[in-house]
Amino acid sequence: MSGRQHRETEIARRIRARGLAAGRTTAQIADEIHEACTAQFSTTRIKAHRLAYGIALADVIEQVRALFERDNKPMPGIGETLLSAYESGLKRPGPEYLHYLCTVYRVEPIALGYDAPCICGHSHRAPSPGIEIKERCGQQERDLTIKPADPEPDPDAEEDENILRRTLLNLLNTDGKGVKLDGPVLGACEGIRRRMDETLVSATVSAAMLDQWEEATVSFGRQYTTTAPLRLLCDVLLELSAVRTAMSRRQPIDLQERLCRMAAQLAGLSGMILINLGDHRLARSFFRTGRTAADETGDRALRAWICARESLVPLYFGDAREALNLAKKSRDMAGSMPCPAQAMAPVVEARALAALAAGDGNKKEIVDQAKRALARARNAFAHMRAEDREDVAFGYTEKQLYFYQGDVLTKLGQTIEAEVVLDQALTKYEDHILDQTLIRLDQAQCKLIDGELAEAVAIGTRALSLVGDEYFTDLIVRPALALGEALKAAGAPGVDEYFAQLRRPKQHLMQGGDK
């Protein structure tokens, strides 16, 4: 034991002795240990509970093995190394191990530092489901068997699905005009996301059905650039709701990981669509749900992808520093493993640095950092799998790399290089009007920086005129408005026509719920 660990154990031992003398519960003692030790030793909540019991790692392992034996299960692979990784925060226990650790410590997952509900659905302060106990009642002894109840039909879930189906039908009948992302639709989105959070635990489903859902998830990713955001959101959330229903019961471990992977991808895709619709708060909520599901898979690449996608929310909605932190976190998760996040995260990092460069006195250093990040992204992209370089939603494509490089160079004022890259990006974006528009707005910004005001107005006006009402969301309005104000301040000719195009779609604008 190192000196640091020895000091941590000594402090915990004293707190435990005082707590026992005062008649406190073990859970209360664990809270005191966590509060006293976390600042100095980074003591996690799960470790604080072991210290509160005054036992070693080996003792916990033996108790977990005894519980597996009691339940007639094969001996688990958990050992001291894995438990130590849980206690240090390097790994998160899966649903089954978390259940047995909660049983050992007689607390709920939240007390051990994990937000998800336990797989058993019961309190760990009471006997676990399926255990027979005897109760003396007068002279008779009767059996009490606690069994999990069959799930009741959820009318709220059915109503949320019906709202999305009605919205989808209206979109099909009206070609998307006049259909808004209003209160009932937002409520249905949030309801499905919340119930997925509540039931990210267990179910039984056929392998054939899983295959169909996985194919549907891939298909939705392909539609991301070609389908209007609100219509695609309805389709994705209906699929997410079906996956949630399948997860409401226990399932074998091998099927559980596949369900969790689909839940993470569908929740992440929902967050991406909500960015396009301009609702950053609901987007963040879906990314959090995606993180919960991804954590259950243990797949670092998937977790890094969710984090990289989430970093776009603060990037687009005004907090470049938070975007920078999330991008670095995603890069750390990806590590040296070739995956989409390994290329995407440094690009977001470069875009965030470029956004910060304007307000920083040491601009040259930030510019150098941004260019180094772009170089890392290009190198990572070269090592990605071919299928990941073709997947615009769950992978990272060459056209995305061009677009984001052009955006970084524009913000850094490197207009000559930026215009070349943006032209290359625009030729590749034939099917995604949102990114086409953002590219054209960057091209107009380059002309503004170079003093070609009339050309900047012409490019910007044409960009806005090509956007249909169903795509004219806050994601487009924010940068378009910023460009318009800069053109107006520079005295650009014809800027009134630009603002007329900017105000054009207000009667049909699909507002997010927080604006």
N, C-alpha and C positions, 0 to 999 in steps of 0.2 A: 504494500500500500504506500503510495506517495505521501509526502508531507502534507500536500494540499488535501488529499482525501482523508488523511488522518485528522486534520483540523476540522473538516466538515463532519466527520463521524463523531468527534468529541463534542462539538456544539450540539449535534442532534441528540446525543446520549443525555446531555444535561437537560435539554428541553423535554425529552421523553420522561426523565425521572421526575422533573417538577410537575409535568402534566399528569402522570399517574398518581403522584401524591395529592394533587388537587382534584382528582376524580374526573379528569377530562377523558373523552372518548379518544380512540386511536385516530379517527378522522380529524378531530380537532387538533390533536398533537401534530399530525401531518401538515395541517395548514400552518401551524406555528413554525415548524421546521422549514417549510417552503418560504415563508415570509422572511425568516431570519437568514437563510443561507443562499437564496437565489441571487442576490446582488453580488456576493463575494465568490460563490462557487458555481453559479448557474445551475443550481439544483432544480431539477424538474419535479413536477407534482407526483409522477409515478415513483420516482426515487424517494421523495419525501415520505411516501406511505411505507416503503420498505424500512426506511430508517426509523419511522415511528413505531414499527413493530420490533425493532432492534434485532433484525435477522439478516442473514447473509444472502447473496444471490443464489447460492446452492439450496438454501431452505425454500425459497420461492419456487425454484425449479422442481423440487421434490413434491411440493404441494400441488403444482399444476399437473405433474405426472400422476399423482394419486387421484386427482379429479378425473383425468382421462381414463384411468383404470376403473374407477367407480362407474363411469358412464359406458363401459365396455367399448372403448375406442382404442385404436392402435396408439402405441406410445408416440408422443409428439416429438418433433425434431428440435424443439426449443432447448437452448443451452445457456450457459452463463454469458457467452459472447453475444448472443442475440438479445438477451435480456438487458445486458449492459448497453447495447446499441439503442434499445428503447429508452433506457434511463438517461442517456446522453442526448436524446433527440435526433440521432442520426437516422433512425428508422421508426416506423409507426407499426404497432401490432395489427395484424389482420383481425377480422371480426371474431374468429373463433378464439384466438389467443387473448384478445381483449376481454372476451366474455369470462374466460377462466381467471385472468388476472383480477378482474372485478370481483369474482367469486372469492378469490384468495383474500383480497383486502376488504371485502364486504362494503364496497362503495359503487357508485355509478361511474360510467366513463368520464363524465365531466370532472369528477373529483381527481381523476388521474391525468387530466389535461387534454382529453379528447372530446370534441363536440358531438360526434355522431352517437345516436342511441345504441344500446347494446343489442346484439343479434337475438337475444332471448326475448326481448320485449317485456321483461319483468324486473322488479326491483331486486337488487342484490342484498337487501336487508332482510329478505324473506326467502323461503326455500325456492329453488329453481323449478321451472316447469317440468312435470313428469315424474317428480320424486314423490314416493308414497310415504306419508307420515301417519302416525297413530295418534288419536285423540281419545283420552279417557272421558267418557260421558256417563256419569253415574256408575253402574256396574258393567256397562257395555263398552267395548272398544270398537271404534269404527274407522274405516280407511278414508283418508282424504287424499285424492289424487288431483294435483293441479295440472290441468291440461290447457294448452293454448287454444283460445277460441277461434272458430272460423271467422275470417274477415267479413264484416258486414259491407253491403254495397254502399259506396260513398256518393251521396247525392250531389255534394259540392263538386267532386271530381267530374261527374257526369255533366253537370251544368257548365263547368269550365270548358269541357270538350265541345259541348253544344254551341257555346258562344264562338269558339274558334271555327267550328264547322259553318255557322251562319256567316261569319266574317269572310271565310274562304268562298262561300257561295256568292256573297255580294260582290267580291272581287272578280269572280268569274263572270257574273252577269253584267257588271258595270265597267269592265275593263280597267278596274282600279281607280276610277275617278270618283272623288267624294267620299271614299271609305277611309275613315280616320283611325289612328291608333289611340282610341278614346279610353275612358275609364273602365267600362266592362271588359274590353280586350286586355287592358293592362292588368286588371284584376285576375282574369283567367290565366294570363302568363305567370303572374306571381303565385297563384294558387297551385299550378302544376309544378313550378319550381320548388315551392315549400313542401309539397307532399313528397317530391322526390328526395328532398333532404331528410324527411322523416322516415322514409322506407328504404334508404340505401343500405339494406342489410341482407335480405334473403328471399328465395323463391324457388319454384321448380318449373322448368320450361324445357320444351323439346329442343334438340340440337338443330332440327330443321327450321324451327321458328327463329332460333338465334341466327342461323345463316341468312334468313330473309331480312331480319332487322339489320344485320351488318351490311347487306347489299343496299338496303334503303338508306342507311347512314352515309355510305360512300356516294350514292346517287345525289343526296341532298348537298354534299360537298361540291359535286360537279355543277349543281344548279345555282350555287352561291353567286356566280358572276352573271347569270343570265335571267334569273327570276326576280320579279319585284320583291323588295324586302318583306313587306307585310304578308304577302301571299306565302312566301317561303317559310316565314316564322310560324304561320298556322300549321303548315305541313310538318315542320320539325317538332313542334310542341305536341302535336297529336301523337307522333311516334314516341316522343319522350314519355308521354303519359302511358302509352302501351307498355313501354319498358318498365316504368314504375309499377304498374299493376303486376307484372311478372315477378317483380322483386319483393312483393308484399308477403311472400312465403319463403321458407328456407329452401335453398338449393344446394346441390353439390358444389364443392370448392371450385372445380374446373369450369362450371357454368357461371359461377358467381363473378369470376374475373372478367369473362366476356361481357356479361351484363353491365358491370361497372365501367368497362372500357367504352361501351356504347353510350352509357349515361354521361360519361365525361365528354365524349365527342359531341353528342347532341346538345348538352348544356353549353359547351364552349361555342358551338356553332350558333346557338340562340344568342349568346352574348355578342358575337360578331355581327349578327343581323341587327341587334338592338343598337349597336354603335352606328350602323348605317341609318337607322331610324331616328337617331339623335337622343335616345334615352339612356344616358350614361349610368344612372343609378340602378336601373333594372339590369343593365348589361353587367355591372359589377356583381350584382346578386347571382346571376347565372354563372359567372366565372367562379364565384365562391362554391356554388353547387358542383361545378365541374371539378374543382380542386378536391372536394370531398370524395367524389367518385374516383378520381385518378389516384388519390392516396390509397384507396383500397386495392388497386392493381399492383402497386409497387413498381410501376413502369416510370423510370426517371424521364424518358423521352416524352411521354404523354404529359407528365406533370410540368415539364419545362415548356411544352407547347401551350398548355393552358395559361401559364404565367406570362409567356411572351405575348399571347393574344390579349390578355388582360392589360398589359402595359400600354396598349393602344388607347385605352379609355382615357387615362389622364393625359396622354400625349395629344389627343384630339380635343380634349375639353379643358385645357388650360393649366395643367400642372406638370410641367416638363421634368421637374426634379423627382416627383414620384414615379413618373414613367422611367426615368433613368435608374432608379432603385429597383423597380420591378424587372427591368431588362437585365440588370446585373444579376439579380436573383435567378432569373431564367437561365442565364449563361452558366451560372454556378451549378444549377441542377443538371444541365446538359453535360457539363464536364467535357471530356475528350471524345464522347460518343457521337459519331456522325448522325445527325438528326435535323429535322427542319428548324427546331429552336436554336440550334447552334449557329445557323445562318441568320435567322430572324432577329434574335436578341441583340446582337451587336449593331444591326441596322437601326433598330429602335433606339439603342443607346446613342448612335450617331445623330439620329433625328432630334433626340432630346437635348444633346449637347449643342447642336446647331441652334435650337430654339433658345437655349440659355446664353449663347454667345453674344446676342445683341445687347443684353443687359449686363455684361461682365467686362470689367476693365482689362482683364488679361485675355483678350479675345484670341490672340495668336496661339496660346497654349491650348485653348478649347478647340480651335480649328484643327490643330495637330491631333488632338485626342479623337475627334470625330473622324478624321481621315484614317487613323489607325484602326478604329472600329470598323470602318467600311472595308479596309483591307482584310480584317479577320473574317468579315461576312463573306467576302468573295472566296477566300480560301476554304471556308467551311462549306460553301455552296458547291465547290468543285469536288468535294468528297461525299456529297449526299448521294443516296440511292437514286437511280433513274426515275423510279415511280414517285418518289417524294418531290422530285423537281418538276413533275407534271401535275401535281395536286394543289390547286389554288387555295383550298380550304384547310386541309389537314397537313399539307406539305408546304413547300416554298418554291415558287417558280422563278424563271429567269426574268419574266416581265415584271414581277413584283420587285425583284432586286434592282432592275433598271429604274423603275418608278421611284423607289425610296432613295436610291443614290441621287437621282435628279433633285428630289425634294431637299435632301441634305445640302447639296451643292448650291441650290437656289438660296436657301436660308443663310448659307455662309457667304453669299455674294460672289461665288465663283461662276459667273454667268456664262462664260464661253464654254466651259466644260459642262455646265448644267444643261445648256440648250442641246448639246449633242446627245447627252444621255436621255433627256426628256423626249427628243424626237424618236430615238430608238424605242423607248417605252411605249409611246403613243402608237407606233406601227404594230406593236404586239397586242395592244388592248383593243380588240375588235368587238368584244362581247360584254364589256363591263362599263356602263355609262358613268357610274360613280367615280371610278378611278380615272377614266378618260377626262372627266370634268376637272378633277383635282390636278391632273397633269397639265391641262390647258391653263388652269389658274396659276400654276407654277411658271408656265411659259410667259404668261402676262406679267408676272412678278419680275421675271428676268428682264423683260423689255422696260419695265418701270425703273429698275435699278440702272439700266443703261441709258435712261433718259429718252427712250423712244415712246413717248406718252400716247400718241395716237394709235400706234401699233398695239400697245398694252391694252387700251380700251377696246379695240377691235377684237383682239383674241379673247378677252374676258367676256365681252358681250356675246360673241358667238358660242362660247362655252356654255353660258347660261341658257341660251336659246335652244340648245340641243337636249337639255334635260327635261324629261317628262315630269308631270306633276307628282307621279307616284314615287319618283326618285329624289324630288327636291326636298330634302330633309335638312335637319340642323347640321349634319355632317358637311353639307355643301354650303349652307347659308353662312356659317361662321367664317370660313376662309374667304368666301366671296365678299362678305361685308367688310372684312379687314382690308382686302384689296381695294374695294370701292372707296373706303375712307382715305387710303393712301393716294389713290388716283385723284381724289377730290382735293386733298391737301397740296398735291403737286400742280394743280391747275390744269389737269388733262382735258383736252377738248373732247366733247361728246360723252362726257361722263354721265349726263342725265339719261341717255339711252341705256347705259349700263345699269343704272339704278332702276330704270323702268323694268328691265328684265329681271332684276333681283326681286322686285316687289310683285311681279306677275303672278306667282302661284300661291299667294297667301290665302286665297279662298279655299284652296284644296290642300294646303300644307298639312302633312301628317305629323302633328305635334307629339312629342314625348310627354309623359305624364308629369315631369318635374319642371316644365317650363311655363 
